[in-house]
Amino acid sequence: MNIQILPNWCKKIGILIFITFAILAGSDGFRAGWNSVRDTSPYDKQAKSTLNNHGDTIQGETKPETHYFYFGKETTHLFNIISMVGLFIYILSKEKIEDDYINKLRADSFQLSILIFLLVSLGIYVFQANLNMPVDYFLFPYMILFLIIFSIKKRVY
């Protein structure tokens, strides 16, 4: 099976889009963790009970002004989506030398990453049946796992 994939120069565009928007989407969480500011979640009952009048920080802590403050929640979510699209473009781009062997490695990597992620998802479901997580918590690690497996298989064989 041969699918139509993007040309090799799209790898550069895809990785540029991914890095740019991943930094924009993830820098708030990184800065908050670096500055030891606790970001509250709607699922965190203890943090909800200690919220101050502002509703976004815990008493005694200040949340640093970041681009989340300027762009808002919807735009930060859009940055996450655009970074996933950039990673998807990178995954779908051809290698410099594309042959049947690379297609086989790509298919094998896809199959192995699907099996690993299904086992991990089953394990998570066994221990925490009512886990409430966004889809991007599964998509990003899956795509990164695919890229890691593909690059290892390319180097080994």
Protein Blocks (a to p, Z undefined) as FASTA:
>chain_A
ZZddddfklmmmmmmmmmmmmmmmmmmmmmmmmnopacddfklmklmmmpcfkopacehi
acdddfklmnommlmmmmmmmmmmmmmmmmmpccfbdcfklmmmmmmmmmmmmmmmmmmm
mmmmmmmmkbccdfklmmmmmmmmmmmmmmmmmmmZZ
